[in-house]
Amino acid sequence: MVVILHGAEGGTDASDRYGPILARLGYAVVGLPYYSPDWGDYGPPQPLPGIAGSFVDIRIDQLAELRDVLATMPQADVEHFGLFGASKGSEFALIAASRYPWIDAVVAYTPTDLVWEGWGLETIEAEGTRSSFSFEGQALPFMPYRGFVEGLLAGPGVADLRAIHENGRADHPEREAVARIPVENIAGRLILIAGDRDGQWNAGDAARAIVRSREAAGLATTALIYPEAGHDLVGDGGPRDSGRSGGTPEANAAARAEAWPQVIAFMAGALQP
C-alpha cells in the first residue's frame, strides 16, 4: 500500500501523475489531498473546497484515519504501508513516520530535516506565528521564515524561496532543536533523493542532516544526493521545464534517470510481501 503526499501545490496533481505509474508496478495506491490553496479574493477559487485552504496546522494524524479506512478494503495491504512524498509532502511523510511505527517505508524526494512555518490568509499579518503541521490537536514547533510575506506580495516567481528558508534558519538557531523532525524514531526504511542546487530549500544539506541523525542512532538510510540537481527530481523522463526548481533541466533529468530505478528497487524491497 502506497500513499502519495503532494507538495506545496496541493490538490491531486501528484497522485494523478504518479499514482498510475506506481499502480502499474503492482501497488495499491491512494493520494491524500490534504491542502488546496484558498487565498480568498487574492486568488482563484479553491480547487478542492472542504479541505485545508491554508498550509497551517495540517493534521498529521489524518494519515492514521486514512489507514483505518483502507484497512477495511481487501485490495489495500496496510500491513505493508509506504509513503511517497516530495517537498512539503516529504516533510509530512517524515513527521508521520517518526510517530507511527506501522509506516514501513518512506520515499522522500527533496526533503527537509525541520518542521517549517505555515502560510495562508491568516498569516499575512501574523508572519512567524503558525506551524505547517500539527499532531493530535497540537501545533508542532517550527522554524520561521524570513521574508515570506514580502516575497508573497512581490508576486509569482519573484521570491527567492531558498533564501527565505535559509535566512529564517540563520535568524533562529535556538529553534533548530525543537523544530527538528526526530528521524531517529522512524522504524521503517527510508530513502532520500535531493539536489544541492535545489531552488526551493536546501534539500541536499537537509538530507545529510537526516542521515547523520539516523547514523547516530545506528540506523541505515539510503541517500541519493546530486550536486548539480534541483527540486524537480520525482519520476523519470528527459529534460523538462520545471520553473523555479533550481539546477538545470539536463542535470535534473540525469538525476531522475539514476534515482528512479533505485527508488523502485527500494520500494520493492521494503513493501512487497
C-alpha positions, -999 to +999 in steps of 0.1 A: +000+000+000+014+034-010+001+068+000+011+097-022+016+130-003+017+161-025+038+192-021+030+229-017+010+229-049-018+210-031-046+191-047-043+159-067-017+166-093+010+145-076-013+115-072-028+119-107+007+119-121+024+092-101-004+071-089-009+052-122+028+047-125+030+030-091-002+011-097+013-004-128+042-016-107+017-036-086+010-013-057-024-003-043-021+035-044-041+063-029-034+101-029-041+121+003-051+156-008-046+175+025-043+211+012-060+231-015-049+267-017-075+293-008-064+329-010-099+343-009-102+374-031-065+374-038-066+342-059-087+319-079-114+298-063-102+270-041-099+239-063-109+214-036-133+230-011-137+212+021-100+206+029-075+229+044-071+261+024-041+274+043-009+254+049-014+258+086-016+231+113-021+204+087-031+173+106-005+145+105-030+122+123-054+122+093-030+097+079-039+072+107-076+079+099-069+071+062-052+038+072-082+028+093-104+033+063-080+015+039-079-015+064-115-022+055-106-026+018-093-061+008-072-047-020-053-024+004-025-042+023-020-019+052+005-043+068+030-032+041+025+006+043+046+031+024+046+069+019+057+086-013+062+123-009+081+153-023+090+187-008+062+196+017+049+160+011+083+147+023+080+169+054+046+154+061+059+119+054+090+122+077+070+136+106+044+109+102+069+081+101+086+094+132+054+090+151+038+059+135+058+026+137+034+010+112+049+030+083+072+005+067+089+027+041+093+064+031+103+077-002+113+113+005+121+135-025+137+169-018+133+165+019+137+188+049+150+180+083+128+205+101+091+214+105+086+248+089+063+278+094+029+276+078+013+301+054-022+313+044-045+342+045-044+343+083-006+346+084-002+377+061-004+400+091+009+374+115+041+362+100+061+337+120+032+326+143+018+294+128+032+259+121+028+240+089+018+208+107+000+196+139-003+163+156-032+152+178-045+187+181-012+204+189+007+226+165+042+213+160+072+235+169+085+251+137+113+271+121+102+305+110+109+320+076+124+354+069+106+374+042+078+350+032+050+376+032+073+401+015+080+376-012+044+366-015+033+402-020+061+407-046+042+384-070+046+349-085+082+339-094+098+368-076+107+355-042+139+336-035+123+307-016+156+290-008+168+323+008+136+327+027+142+293+043+179+297+048+177+332+062+149+321+086+171+293+098+201+316+103+179+340+123+166+313+147+194+289+157+176+284+190+147+268+171+168+241+155+164+215+182+126+219+188+118+222+150+139+191+141+120+161+128+130+132+151+140+109+122+158+086+145+123+074+156+115+062+121+111+025+124+107+018+087+131+021+058+140+055+043+153+067+010+161+104+004+166+120-030+179+155-031+198+181-052+224+206-039+211+233-063+175+230-051+159+264-056+131+259-030+151+249+001+185+233+009+174+197+004+210+184+000+221+196+034+188+185+049+193+150+036+228+149+051+215+161+084+188+133+084+215+107+076+237+120+104+208+118+129+199+083+119+236+071+118+240+084+154+211+061+163+226+032+144+201+033+116+208+030+079+194+054+053+197+054+016+205+090+004+209+099-032+223+135-034+231+151-067+254+181-066+241+198-098+204+189-095+175+210-082+140+204-069+123+186-098+135+151-091+104+129-089+099+102-115+120+097-147+120+111-182+141+136-201+147+173-196+116+193-188+107+228-179+104+230-141+102+266-134+119+275-102+134+241-094+170+251-095+197+230-112+193+227-149+168+206-169+196+183-180+211+178-145+176+172-131+169+147-159+202+129-152+194+127-115+159+113-122+173+087-146+198+075-120+175+077-089+142+062-103+154+026-107+169+028-072+136+041-058+116+013-075+141-013-061+138+003-026+100+001-027+101-035-038+124-045-010+105-026+016+069-031+007+064-064-012+053-093+010 
